[in-house]
Amino acid sequence: MTIGERIRKKRKDLNLTLKDLYNITNISAGNLSEIENGKYLPSITALLQLKNALNCSTDWLLTGVNNLESNYIHDETPIYSENKQLCKVEELLHMYNTLDERDKKEIYDIITLKYERNKR
């Protein structure tokens, strides 16, 4: 499921029309339609307005998962770069951000160790 599809699903689950969502967010119905149809990605400002209006997290809008739900994406929707290819850096950052603080520190320590070895 794409970001637009999740927005549409949540909007319909809340029984909101595009006009209703426009009245809440001030994002034009045309722009909302283009976002829902995958023509454009929402801007950061629009994303924040949509998460408030749809009563959901930005994590869920972007990935289909609330940060507390899981350590990985359930709906098999990868985070895409503009050219629709999965960006490995984005994938790694996403996975890192889902870890608890102890695991993040462990990963950081491993990367630091590898980095210091490569510098020598």
MOPAC internal coordinates of N, CA, C and O (Angstrom, degrees):
PM7 1SCF
backbone

  N    0.0000 0     0.00 0     0.00 0    0    0    0
  C    1.4505 1     0.00 0     0.00 0    1    0    0
  C    1.5327 1   108.17 1     0.00 0    2    1    0
  O    1.2310 1   120.11 1   -45.45 1    3    2    1
  N    1.3228 1   117.39 1   134.55 1    3    2    1
  C    1.4675 1   122.27 1   179.82 1    5    3    2
  C    1.5266 1   110.65 1   -86.48 1    6    5    3
  O    1.2310 1   121.04 1    -8.12 1    7    6    5
  N    1.3252 1   115.62 1   171.88 1    7    6    5
  C    1.4661 1   120.39 1   176.60 1    9    7    6
  C    1.5253 1   109.58 1   -57.37 1   10    9    7
  O    1.2310 1   120.74 1   132.64 1   11   10    9
  N    1.3209 1   116.18 1   -47.36 1   11   10    9
  C    1.4633 1   120.66 1  -179.79 1   13   11   10
  C    1.5205 1   112.46 1   -60.15 1   14   13   11
  O    1.2310 1   120.77 1   138.50 1   15   14   13
  N    1.3258 1   116.14 1   -41.50 1   15   14   13
  C    1.4678 1   119.84 1   179.07 1   17   15   14
  C    1.5322 1   111.26 1   -65.50 1   18   17   15
  O    1.2310 1   120.90 1   142.08 1   19   18   17
  N    1.3440 1   115.88 1   -37.92 1   19   18   17
  C    1.4688 1   118.59 1   177.42 1   21   19   18
  C    1.5238 1   110.94 1   -66.40 1   22   21   19
  O    1.2310 1   120.51 1   139.86 1   23   22   21
  N    1.3315 1   116.64 1   -40.14 1   23   22   21
  C    1.4678 1   120.52 1   178.04 1   25   23   22
  C    1.5246 1   109.73 1   -61.50 1   26   25   23
  O    1.2310 1   120.45 1   132.36 1   27   26   25
  N    1.3345 1   116.75 1   -47.64 1   27   26   25
  C    1.4640 1   120.86 1   179.66 1   29   27   26
  C    1.5313 1   110.91 1   -60.67 1   30   29   27
  O    1.2310 1   120.57 1   134.47 1   31   30   29
  N    1.3334 1   116.52 1   -45.53 1   31   30   29
  C    1.4650 1   120.43 1  -179.70 1   33   31   30
  C    1.5259 1   110.96 1   -60.20 1   34   33   31
  O    1.2310 1   120.44 1   132.62 1   35   34   33
  N    1.3142 1   116.76 1   -47.38 1   35   34   33
  C    1.4619 1   120.40 1  -178.58 1   37   35   34
  C    1.5314 1   110.40 1   -65.07 1   38   37   35
  O    1.2310 1   120.55 1   138.74 1   39   38   37
  N    1.3318 1   116.56 1   -41.26 1   39   38   37
  C    1.4723 1   120.61 1   178.64 1   41   39   38
  C    1.5269 1   109.93 1   -60.06 1   42   41   39
  O    1.2310 1   120.75 1   134.25 1   43   42   41
  N    1.3331 1   116.17 1   -45.75 1   43   42   41
  C    1.4674 1   119.91 1  -179.63 1   45   43   42
  C    1.5200 1   111.52 1   -68.91 1   46   45   43
  O    1.2310 1   120.36 1   143.06 1   47   46   45
  N    1.3372 1   116.93 1   -36.94 1   47   46   45
  C    1.4732 1   120.07 1   176.39 1   49   47   46
  C    1.5237 1   111.00 1   -59.47 1   50   49   47
  O    1.2310 1   120.95 1   147.47 1   51   50   49
  N    1.3380 1   115.79 1   -32.53 1   51   50   49
  C    1.4682 1   121.24 1   179.46 1   53   51   50
  C    1.5327 1   112.29 1   -90.22 1   54   53   51
  O    1.2310 1   120.47 1  -174.53 1   55   54   53
  N    1.3378 1   116.71 1     5.47 1   55   54   53
  C    1.4698 1   122.95 1  -178.60 1   57   55   54
  C    1.5198 1   112.54 1    55.26 1   58   57   55
  O    1.2310 1   121.22 1  -136.23 1   59   58   57
  N    1.3413 1   115.27 1    43.77 1   59   58   57
  C    1.4594 1   120.79 1   177.67 1   61   59   58
  C    1.5189 1   109.66 1  -106.46 1   62   61   59
  O    1.2310 1   120.64 1   -39.35 1   63   62   61
  N    1.3212 1   116.39 1   140.65 1   63   62   61
  C    1.4593 1   121.23 1   172.38 1   65   63   62
  C    1.5262 1   107.76 1   -88.53 1   66   65   63
  O    1.2310 1   120.79 1   -10.44 1   67   66   65
  N    1.3325 1   116.09 1   169.56 1   67   66   65
  C    1.4645 1   119.39 1   174.25 1   69   67   66
  C    1.5280 1   110.23 1   -59.02 1   70   69   67
  O    1.2310 1   120.61 1   141.66 1   71   70   69
  N    1.3354 1   116.43 1   -38.34 1   71   70   69
  C    1.4659 1   120.37 1   179.00 1   73   71   70
  C    1.5308 1   110.64 1   -64.66 1   74   73   71
  O    1.2310 1   120.35 1   139.76 1   75   74   73
  N    1.3310 1   116.93 1   -40.24 1   75   74   73
  C    1.4663 1   120.03 1   176.73 1   77   75   74
  C    1.5274 1   110.31 1   -60.33 1   78   77   75
  O    1.2310 1   121.10 1   134.43 1   79   78   77
  N    1.3218 1   115.49 1   -45.57 1   79   78   77
  C    1.4626 1   119.71 1  -178.90 1   81   79   78
  C    1.5263 1   110.88 1   -66.06 1   82   81   79
  O    1.2310 1   120.67 1   143.00 1   83   82   81
  N    1.3251 1   116.32 1   -37.00 1   83   82   81
  C    1.4670 1   120.44 1   174.56 1   85   83   82
  C    1.5275 1   110.29 1   -59.61 1   86   85   83
  O    1.2310 1   120.41 1   134.21 1   87   86   85
  N    1.3357 1   116.82 1   -45.79 1   87   86   85
  C    1.4650 1   120.47 1  -179.15 1   89   87   86
  C    1.5261 1   112.13 1   -62.27 1   90   89   87
  O    1.2310 1   120.08 1   149.59 1   91   90   89
  N    1.3237 1   117.45 1   -30.41 1   91   90   89
  C    1.4623 1   121.49 1   179.72 1   93   91   90
  C    1.5272 1   111.60 1   -81.80 1   94   93   91
  O    1.2310 1   120.72 1   138.01 1   95   94   93
  N    1.3283 1   116.23 1   -41.99 1   95   94   93
  C    1.4734 1   120.71 1  -171.68 1   97   95   94
  C    1.5211 1   114.41 1  -101.55 1   98   97   95
  O    1.2310 1   120.21 1   159.18 1   99   98   97
  N    1.3223 1   117.19 1   -20.82 1   99   98   97
  C    1.4604 1   122.74 1  -173.71 1  101   99   98
  C    1.5363 1   112.03 1    68.48 1  102  101   99
  O    1.2310 1   120.52 1  -161.32 1  103  102  101
  N    1.3387 1   116.60 1    18.68 1  103  102  101
  C    1.4619 1   121.78 1   171.82 1  105  103  102
  C    1.5218 1   105.30 1   -92.13 1  106  105  103
  O    1.2310 1   119.85 1   -53.53 1  107  106  105
  N    1.3250 1   117.90 1   126.47 1  107  106  105
  C    1.4593 1   119.96 1  -174.57 1  109  107  106
  C    1.5238 1   111.61 1   -58.57 1  110  109  107
  O    1.2310 1   121.14 1   -31.28 1  111  110  109
  N    1.3274 1   115.43 1   148.72 1  111  110  109
  C    1.4642 1   121.33 1   179.74 1  113  111  110
  C    1.5344 1   110.08 1   -58.45 1  114  113  111
  O    1.2310 1   120.04 1   144.11 1  115  114  113
  N    1.3273 1   117.54 1   -35.89 1  115  114  113
  C    1.4690 1   121.30 1   177.99 1  117  115  114
  C    1.5163 1   111.36 1   -63.57 1  118  117  115
  O    1.2310 1   120.62 1   134.85 1  119  118  117
  N    1.3434 1   116.41 1   -45.15 1  119  118  117
  C    1.4672 1   119.72 1   178.24 1  121  119  118
  C    1.5253 1   110.78 1   -65.90 1  122  121  119
  O    1.2310 1   120.77 1   138.73 1  123  122  121
  N    1.3263 1   116.13 1   -41.27 1  123  122  121
  C    1.4691 1   119.83 1   177.96 1  125  123  122
  C    1.5242 1   110.64 1   -60.12 1  126  125  123
  O    1.2310 1   120.64 1   137.36 1  127  126  125
  N    1.3276 1   116.37 1   -42.64 1  127  126  125
  C    1.4589 1   120.94 1   179.28 1  129  127  126
  C    1.5319 1   110.59 1   -62.12 1  130  129  127
  O    1.2310 1   120.44 1   136.86 1  131  130  129
  N    1.3280 1   116.76 1   -43.14 1  131  130  129
  C    1.4672 1   120.74 1   179.47 1  133  131  130
  C    1.5280 1   111.35 1   -65.09 1  134  133  131
  O    1.2310 1   120.44 1   143.08 1  135  134  133
  N    1.3418 1   116.76 1   -36.92 1  135  134  133
  C    1.4693 1   120.81 1   176.49 1  137  135  134
  C    1.5233 1   109.44 1   -65.82 1  138  137  135
  O    1.2310 1   120.60 1   131.49 1  139  138  137
  N    1.3273 1   116.45 1   -48.51 1  139  138  137
  C    1.4703 1   120.43 1  -179.44 1  141  139  138
  C    1.5240 1   112.14 1   -61.33 1  142  141  139
  O    1.2310 1   120.20 1   146.94 1  143  142  141
  N    1.3265 1   117.22 1   -33.06 1  143  142  141
  C    1.4607 1   121.52 1  -179.22 1  145  143  142
  C    1.5264 1   113.07 1   -87.55 1  146  145  143
  O    1.2310 1   120.39 1  -176.01 1  147  146  145
  N    1.3339 1   116.86 1     3.99 1  147  146  145
  C    1.4557 1   121.05 1   175.25 1  149  147  146
  C    1.5078 1   115.21 1    79.01 1  150  149  147
  O    1.2310 1   119.97 1  -168.99 1  151  150  149
  N    1.3276 1   117.66 1    11.01 1  151  150  149
  C    1.4625 1   120.03 1   179.66 1  153  151  150
  C    1.5285 1   110.38 1   -73.55 1  154  153  151
  O    1.2310 1   120.60 1   144.25 1  155  154  153
  N    1.3178 1   116.46 1   -35.75 1  155  154  153
  C    1.4627 1   122.31 1   179.01 1  157  155  154
  C    1.5171 1   109.69 1  -135.74 1  158  157  155
  O    1.2310 1   121.15 1   -26.20 1  159  158  157
  N    1.3338 1   115.41 1   153.80 1  159  158  157
  C    1.4507 1   120.80 1   170.38 1  161  159  158
  C    1.5245 1   107.92 1   -92.38 1  162  161  159
  O    1.2310 1   119.77 1   -32.21 1  163  162  161
  N    1.3181 1   118.05 1   147.79 1  163  162  161
  C    1.4629 1   119.16 1   178.68 1  165  163  162
  C    1.5238 1   110.96 1   -69.51 1  166  165  163
  O    1.2310 1   121.12 1   -33.99 1  167  166  165
  N    1.3277 1   115.47 1   146.01 1  167  166  165
  C    1.4622 1   119.68 1   174.25 1  169  167  166
  C    1.5251 1   108.37 1   -69.00 1  170  169  167
  O    1.2310 1   120.36 1   -10.06 1  171  170  169
  N    1.3105 1   116.91 1   169.94 1  171  170  169
  C    1.4670 1   120.73 1   177.76 1  173  171  170
  C    1.5207 1   109.87 1   -59.54 1  174  173  171
  O    1.2310 1   120.37 1   136.02 1  175  174  173
  N    1.3211 1   116.90 1   -43.98 1  175  174  173
  C    1.4651 1   121.09 1   178.99 1  177  175  174
  C    1.5198 1   110.66 1   -60.83 1  178  177  175
  O    1.2310 1   120.56 1   133.29 1  179  178  177
  N    1.3274 1   116.53 1   -46.71 1  179  178  177
  C    1.4667 1   120.51 1   179.37 1  181  179  178
  C    1.5262 1   110.65 1   -63.77 1  182  181  179
  O    1.2310 1   120.40 1   139.85 1  183  182  181
  N    1.3169 1   116.85 1   -40.15 1  183  182  181
  C    1.4617 1   120.73 1   179.24 1  185  183  182
  C    1.5288 1   110.89 1   -59.80 1  186  185  183
  O    1.2310 1   120.53 1   136.37 1  187  186  185
  N    1.3258 1   116.60 1   -43.63 1  187  186  185
  C    1.4644 1   120.48 1   178.72 1  189  187  186
  C    1.5283 1   111.34 1   -65.86 1  190  189  187
  O    1.2310 1   120.53 1   139.61 1  191  190  189
  N    1.3351 1   116.60 1   -40.39 1  191  190  189
  C    1.4653 1   119.92 1   177.83 1  193  191  190
  C    1.5327 1   110.13 1   -64.58 1  194  193  191
  O    1.2310 1   120.51 1   138.58 1  195  194  193
  N    1.3216 1   116.63 1   -41.42 1  195  194  193
  C    1.4641 1   121.01 1  -178.93 1  197  195  194
  C    1.5238 1   111.95 1   -67.54 1  198  197  195
  O    1.2310 1   120.21 1   139.36 1  199  198  197
  N    1.3053 1   117.21 1   -40.64 1  199  198  197
  C    1.4673 1   118.77 1   179.79 1  201  199  198
  C    1.5194 1   111.02 1   -64.54 1  202  201  199
  O    1.2310 1   120.08 1   144.22 1  203  202  201
  N    1.3249 1   117.46 1   -35.78 1  203  202  201
  C    1.4614 1   120.54 1   176.63 1  205  203  202
  C    1.5242 1   111.20 1   -70.60 1  206  205  203
  O    1.2310 1   120.77 1   134.50 1  207  206  205
  N    1.3206 1   116.13 1   -45.50 1  207  206  205
  C    1.4665 1   120.46 1  -177.64 1  209  207  206
  C    1.5275 1   111.96 1   -66.32 1  210  209  207
  O    1.2310 1   120.78 1   145.22 1  211  210  209
  N    1.3293 1   116.12 1   -34.78 1  211  210  209
  C    1.4637 1   120.60 1  -176.32 1  213  211  210
  C    1.5303 1   112.25 1   -95.47 1  214  213  211
  O    1.2310 1   121.12 1  -179.01 1  215  214  213
  N    1.3246 1   115.45 1     0.99 1  215  214  213
  C    1.4636 1   121.13 1   176.48 1  217  215  214
  C    1.5316 1   111.72 1    54.38 1  218  217  215
  O    1.2310 1   121.48 1  -127.32 1  219  218  217
  N    1.3346 1   114.77 1    52.68 1  219  218  217
  C    1.4569 1   120.31 1   178.80 1  221  219  218
  C    1.5244 1   108.11 1  -144.05 1  222  221  219
  O    1.2310 1   120.35 1    -4.77 1  223  222  221
  N    1.3122 1   116.94 1   175.23 1  223  222  221
  C    1.4618 1   120.18 1  -179.66 1  225  223  222
  C    1.5269 1   110.97 1   -90.99 1  226  225  223
  O    1.2310 1   121.00 1   -22.63 1  227  226  225
  N    1.3268 1   115.69 1   157.37 1  227  226  225
  C    1.4654 1   119.37 1   173.76 1  229  227  226
  C    1.5248 1   109.57 1   -65.48 1  230  229  227
  O    1.2310 1   120.32 1   146.99 1  231  230  229
  N    1.3416 1   117.00 1   -33.01 1  231  230  229
  C    1.4722 1   119.96 1   175.79 1  233  231  230
  C    1.5243 1   110.05 1   -55.52 1  234  233  231
  O    1.2310 1   121.02 1   132.68 1  235  234  233
  N    1.3303 1   115.66 1   -47.32 1  235  234  233
  C    1.4585 1   119.07 1  -177.93 1  237  235  234
  C    1.5315 1   110.50 1   -65.31 1  238  237  235
  O    1.2310 1   120.10 1   136.73 1  239  238  237
  N    1.3287 1   117.41 1   -43.27 1  239  238  237
  C    1.4650 1   119.51 1   179.25 1  241  239  238
  C    1.5284 1   110.92 1   -60.19 1  242  241  239
  O    1.2310 1   120.36 1   137.81 1  243  242  241
  N    1.3276 1   116.92 1   -42.19 1  243  242  241
  C    1.4656 1   120.78 1  -176.18 1  245  243  242
  C    1.5235 1   113.50 1   -78.02 1  246  245  243
  O    1.2310 1   120.15 1   143.16 1  247  246  245
  N    1.3341 1   117.32 1   -36.84 1  247  246  245
  C    1.4658 1   119.80 1  -170.29 1  249  247  246
  C    1.5230 1   115.04 1  -122.42 1  250  249  247
  O    1.2310 1   120.37 1   161.78 1  251  250  249
  N    1.3272 1   116.90 1   -18.22 1  251  250  249
  C    1.4548 1   119.45 1  -175.16 1  253  251  250
  C    1.5154 1   112.92 1    90.56 1  254  253  251
  O    1.2310 1   120.42 1  -177.70 1  255  254  253
  N    1.3342 1   116.80 1     2.30 1  255  254  253
  C    1.4604 1   122.01 1  -178.42 1  257  255  254
  C    1.5117 1   109.35 1  -132.13 1  258  257  255
  O    1.2310 1   120.82 1   -43.66 1  259  258  257
  N    1.3139 1   116.04 1   136.34 1  259  258  257
  C    1.4531 1   119.50 1   170.02 1  261  259  258
  C    1.5131 1   106.96 1   -78.80 1  262  261  259
  O    1.2310 1   119.91 1   -37.02 1  263  262  261
  N    1.3072 1   117.78 1   142.98 1  263  262  261
  C    1.4566 1   122.43 1  -175.80 1  265  263  262
  C    1.5241 1   112.33 1   -52.89 1  266  265  263
  O    1.2310 1   119.65 1   146.79 1  267  266  265
  N    1.3117 1   118.28 1   -33.21 1  267  266  265
  C    1.4522 1   121.06 1  -177.56 1  269  267  266
  C    1.5168 1   112.92 1   -80.91 1  270  269  267
  O    1.2310 1   119.96 1   164.23 1  271  270  269
  N    1.3292 1   117.67 1   -15.77 1  271  270  269
  C    1.4594 1   121.16 1  -174.93 1  273  271  270
  C    1.5105 1   113.93 1   -73.86 1  274  273  271
  O    1.2310 1   120.44 1   141.07 1  275  274  273
  N    1.3267 1   116.77 1   -38.93 1  275  274  273
  C    1.4528 1   118.14 1  -167.83 1  277  275  274
  C    1.5064 1   111.06 1  -160.54 1  278  277  275
  O    1.2310 1   121.33 1   -14.72 1  279  278  277
  N    1.2933 1   115.06 1   165.28 1  279  278  277
  C    1.4543 1   120.52 1   174.01 1  281  279  278
  C    1.5265 1   111.74 1   -95.59 1  282  281  279
  O    1.2310 1   120.11 1  -176.93 1  283  282  281
  N    1.3207 1   117.40 1     3.07 1  283  282  281
  C    1.4609 1   119.34 1   177.49 1  285  283  282
  C    1.5130 1   110.62 1  -152.50 1  286  285  283
  O    1.2310 1   120.54 1   -13.76 1  287  286  285
  N    1.2949 1   116.56 1   166.24 1  287  286  285
  C    1.4559 1   122.77 1  -175.95 1  289  287  286
  C    1.5266 1   109.75 1   -74.69 1  290  289  287
  O    1.2310 1   120.29 1   -53.86 1  291  290  289
  N    1.3498 1   117.04 1   126.14 1  291  290  289
  C    1.4597 1   121.97 1  -178.97 1  293  291  290
  C    1.5164 1   113.40 1   -81.78 1  294  293  291
  O    1.2310 1   120.26 1   143.57 1  295  294  293
  N    1.3158 1   117.10 1   -36.43 1  295  294  293
  C    1.4699 1   118.09 1  -170.34 1  297  295  294
  C    1.5221 1   112.78 1   -89.21 1  298  297  295
  O    1.2310 1   120.28 1  -165.74 1  299  298  297
  N    1.3225 1   117.08 1    14.26 1  299  298  297
  C    1.4562 1   123.35 1   176.06 1  301  299  298
  C    1.5179 1   112.97 1    61.14 1  302  301  299
  O    1.2310 1   120.23 1  -157.79 1  303  302  301
  N    1.3369 1   117.16 1    22.21 1  303  302  301
  C    1.4562 1   120.54 1   177.56 1  305  303  302
  C    1.5153 1   108.84 1   -94.30 1  306  305  303
  O    1.2310 1   119.64 1   -71.10 1  307  306  305
  N    1.3281 1   118.30 1   108.90 1  307  306  305
  C    1.4548 1   119.34 1   178.15 1  309  307  306
  C    1.5212 1   110.69 1   -75.46 1  310  309  307
  O    1.2310 1   120.93 1   -18.40 1  311  310  309
  N    1.2940 1   115.83 1   161.60 1  311  310  309
  C    1.4570 1   120.71 1   173.88 1  313  311  310
  C    1.5263 1   105.88 1   -82.63 1  314  313  311
  O    1.2310 1   119.91 1   -59.28 1  315  314  313
  N    1.3177 1   117.78 1   120.72 1  315  314  313
  C    1.4621 1   121.76 1  -175.26 1  317  315  314
  C    1.5176 1   111.75 1  -101.69 1  318  317  315
  O    1.2310 1   121.36 1   -32.79 1  319  318  317
  N    1.3147 1   115.00 1   147.21 1  319  318  317
  C    1.4454 1   120.21 1   169.31 1  321  319  318
  C    1.5216 1   106.98 1   -83.42 1  322  321  319
  O    1.2310 1   120.17 1    -2.73 1  323  322  321
  N    1.3233 1   117.28 1   177.27 1  323  322  321
  C    1.4666 1   120.73 1  -174.97 1  325  323  322
  C    1.5192 1   112.73 1   -60.48 1  326  325  323
  O    1.2310 1   119.94 1   149.27 1  327  326  325
  N    1.3237 1   117.72 1   -30.73 1  327  326  325
  C    1.4679 1   119.32 1  -178.14 1  329  327  326
  C    1.5268 1   112.50 1   -89.98 1  330  329  327
  O    1.2310 1   120.34 1  -163.53 1  331  330  329
  N    1.3381 1   116.95 1    16.47 1  331  330  329
  C    1.4600 1   124.37 1   174.84 1  333  331  330
  C    1.5241 1   113.75 1    68.46 1  334  333  331
  O    1.2310 1   119.60 1  -169.19 1  335  334  333
  N    1.3053 1   118.37 1    10.81 1  335  334  333
  C    1.4537 1   121.28 1   175.37 1  337  335  334
  C    1.5202 1   108.28 1   -99.28 1  338  337  335
  O    1.2310 1   120.39 1   -43.83 1  339  338  337
  N    1.3262 1   116.87 1   136.17 1  339  338  337
  C    1.4481 1   120.62 1   179.82 1  341  339  338
  C    1.5162 1   108.82 1   -64.56 1  342  341  339
  O    1.2310 1   120.97 1   -58.08 1  343  342  341
  N    1.2918 1   115.75 1   121.92 1  343  342  341
  C    1.4506 1   121.24 1  -179.18 1  345  343  342
  C    1.5323 1   107.70 1   -86.32 1  346  345  343
  O    1.2310 1   120.28 1   -59.21 1  347  346  345
  N    1.3165 1   117.08 1   120.79 1  347  346  345
  C    1.4637 1   121.74 1  -176.54 1  349  347  346
  C    1.5240 1   111.22 1   -60.69 1  350  349  347
  O    1.2310 1   119.72 1   142.70 1  351  350  349
  N    1.3183 1   118.13 1   -37.30 1  351  350  349
  C    1.4621 1   120.15 1   179.00 1  353  351  350
  C    1.5214 1   109.98 1   -64.11 1  354  353  351
  O    1.2310 1   119.91 1   135.81 1  355  354  353
  N    1.3318 1   117.78 1   -44.19 1  355  354  353
  C    1.4623 1   121.04 1   177.72 1  357  355  354
  C    1.5208 1   110.66 1   -62.36 1  358  357  355
  O    1.2310 1   120.65 1   139.43 1  359  358  357
  N    1.3372 1   116.37 1   -40.57 1  359  358  357
  C    1.4552 1   120.31 1   179.17 1  361  359  358
  C    1.5232 1   110.38 1   -62.68 1  362  361  359
  O    1.2310 1   120.55 1   134.73 1  363  362  361
  N    1.3397 1   116.54 1   -45.27 1  363  362  361
  C    1.4613 1   120.08 1   179.29 1  365  363  362
  C    1.5248 1   111.65 1   -64.51 1  366  365  363
  O    1.2310 1   120.73 1   138.14 1  367  366  365
  N    1.3313 1   116.22 1   -41.86 1  367  366  365
  C    1.4625 1   119.51 1   178.27 1  369  367  366
  C    1.5206 1   111.21 1   -63.34 1  370  369  367
  O    1.2310 1   120.70 1   138.03 1  371  370  369
  N    1.3111 1   116.26 1   -41.97 1  371  370  369
  C    1.4639 1   119.52 1   178.47 1  373  371  370
  C    1.5253 1   110.41 1   -60.93 1  374  373  371
  O    1.2310 1   120.33 1   132.02 1  375  374  373
  N    1.3218 1   116.98 1   -47.98 1  375  374  373
  C    1.4638 1   120.22 1  -179.49 1  377  375  374
  C    1.5271 1   110.43 1   -62.07 1  378  377  375
  O    1.2310 1   120.45 1   136.32 1  379  378  377
  N    1.3330 1   116.75 1   -43.68 1  379  378  377
  C    1.4700 1   121.01 1   178.72 1  381  379  378
  C    1.5246 1   110.86 1   -59.40 1  382  381  379
  O    1.2310 1   120.26 1   135.59 1  383  382  381
  N    1.3264 1   117.11 1   -44.41 1  383  382  381
  C    1.4703 1   121.19 1  -177.68 1  385  383  382
  C    1.5209 1   113.46 1   -66.96 1  386  385  383
  O    1.2310 1   119.85 1   162.49 1  387  386  385
  N    1.3163 1   117.89 1   -17.51 1  387  386  385
  C    1.4620 1   120.04 1   178.30 1  389  387  386
  C    1.5304 1   112.37 1   -86.95 1  390  389  387
  O    1.2310 1   120.30 1   171.43 1  391  390  389
  N    1.3401 1   117.03 1    -8.57 1  391  390  389
  C    1.4593 1   120.73 1  -178.22 1  393  391  390
  C    1.5262 1   111.59 1   -78.81 1  394  393  391
  O    1.2310 1   121.05 1   -23.43 1  395  394  393
  N    1.3414 1   115.60 1   156.57 1  395  394  393
  C    1.4642 1   118.80 1   173.77 1  397  395  394
  C    1.5306 1   108.56 1   -77.30 1  398  397  395
  O    1.2310 1   120.18 1   -11.09 1  399  398  397
  N    1.3132 1   117.26 1   168.91 1  399  398  397
  C    1.4668 1   122.05 1  -172.65 1  401  399  398
  C    1.5246 1   112.22 1   -60.90 1  402  401  399
  O    1.2310 1   119.64 1   142.37 1  403  402  401
  N    1.3247 1   118.29 1   -37.63 1  403  402  401
  C    1.4595 1   121.73 1   179.51 1  405  403  402
  C    1.5246 1   110.82 1   -62.42 1  406  405  403
  O    1.2310 1   120.75 1   134.33 1  407  406  405
  N    1.3351 1   116.17 1   -45.67 1  407  406  405
  C    1.4598 1   120.22 1   178.91 1  409  407  406
  C    1.5220 1   111.46 1   -67.44 1  410  409  407
  O    1.2310 1   120.04 1   142.32 1  411  410  409
  N    1.3248 1   117.53 1   -37.68 1  411  410  409
  C    1.4715 1   120.19 1   176.78 1  413  411  410
  C    1.5236 1   110.65 1   -60.00 1  414  413  411
  O    1.2310 1   120.58 1   136.28 1  415  414  413
  N    1.3309 1   116.50 1   -43.72 1  415  414  413
  C    1.4670 1   120.21 1   179.32 1  417  415  414
  C    1.5174 1   110.46 1   -63.03 1  418  417  415
  O    1.2310 1   120.34 1   138.79 1  419  418  417
  N    1.3246 1   116.95 1   -41.21 1  419  418  417
  C    1.4620 1   120.90 1   179.10 1  421  419  418
  C    1.5304 1   110.78 1   -61.47 1  422  421  419
  O    1.2310 1   120.44 1   134.01 1  423  422  421
  N    1.3300 1   116.77 1   -45.99 1  423  422  421
  C    1.4684 1   120.97 1   178.28 1  425  423  422
  C    1.5270 1   110.25 1   -62.40 1  426  425  423
  O    1.2310 1   120.48 1   136.32 1  427  426  425
  N    1.3245 1   116.69 1   -43.68 1  427  426  425
  C    1.4632 1   121.35 1   178.89 1  429  427  426
  C    1.5269 1   110.11 1   -58.98 1  430  429  427
  O    1.2310 1   120.32 1   134.63 1  431  430  429
  N    1.3309 1   117.00 1   -45.37 1  431  430  429
  C    1.4657 1   121.24 1  -179.70 1  433  431  430
  C    1.5290 1   111.13 1   -62.82 1  434  433  431
  O    1.2310 1   119.99 1   139.41 1  435  434  433
  N    1.3252 1   117.63 1   -40.59 1  435  434  433
  C    1.4641 1   121.31 1   178.74 1  437  435  434
  C    1.5216 1   110.38 1   -63.75 1  438  437  435
  O    1.2310 1   120.60 1   132.93 1  439  438  437
  N    1.3350 1   116.45 1   -47.07 1  439  438  437
  C    1.4694 1   120.03 1  -179.49 1  441  439  438
  C    1.5201 1   110.45 1   -63.36 1  442  441  439
  O    1.2310 1   120.18 1   138.97 1  443  442  441
  N    1.3351 1   117.27 1   -41.03 1  443  442  441
  C    1.4672 1   121.31 1   178.67 1  445  443  442
  C    1.5261 1   110.35 1   -61.29 1  446  445  443
  O    1.2310 1   120.38 1   135.30 1  447  446  445
  N    1.3269 1   116.88 1   -44.70 1  447  446  445
  C    1.4596 1   121.66 1   178.40 1  449  447  446
  C    1.5315 1   110.75 1   -59.88 1  450  449  447
  O    1.2310 1   120.42 1   131.53 1  451  450  449
  N    1.3301 1   116.81 1   -48.47 1  451  450  449
  C    1.4697 1   120.90 1   179.55 1  453  451  450
  C    1.5281 1   111.09 1   -62.13 1  454  453  451
  O    1.2310 1   120.72 1   137.89 1  455  454  453
  N    1.3158 1   116.23 1   -42.11 1  455  454  453
  C    1.4589 1   121.40 1   179.81 1  457  455  454
  C    1.5362 1   110.75 1   -61.39 1  458  457  455
  O    1.2310 1   120.90 1   133.44 1  459  458  457
  N    1.3376 1   115.89 1   -46.56 1  459  458  457
  C    1.4700 1   120.14 1  -179.93 1  461  459  458
  C    1.5147 1   111.21 1   -63.36 1  462  461  459
  O    1.2310 1   119.67 1   141.92 1  463  462  461
  N    1.3277 1   118.24 1   -38.08 1  463  462  461
  C    1.4791 1   121.16 1   176.95 1  465  463  462
  C    1.5190 1   110.89 1   -63.75 1  466  465  463
  O    1.2310 1   120.25 1   138.20 1  467  466  465
  N    1.3303 1   117.13 1   -41.80 1  467  466  465
  C    1.4638 1   120.62 1  -179.03 1  469  467  466
  C    1.5237 1   112.98 1   -69.83 1  470  469  467
  O    1.2310 1   120.23 1   153.45 1  471  470  469
  N    1.3086 1   117.16 1   -26.55 1  471  470  469
  C    1.4695 1   120.64 1   178.76 1  473  471  470
  C    1.5213 1   111.88 1   -69.38 1  474  473  471
  O    1.2310 1   120.89 1   151.16 1  475  474  473
  N    1.3275 1   115.91 1   -28.84 1  475  474  473
  C    1.4830 1   119.96 1  -176.49 1  477  475  474
  C    1.4796 1   112.76 1   -72.59 1  478  477  475
  O    1.2310 1   120.10 1   180.00 1  479  478  477

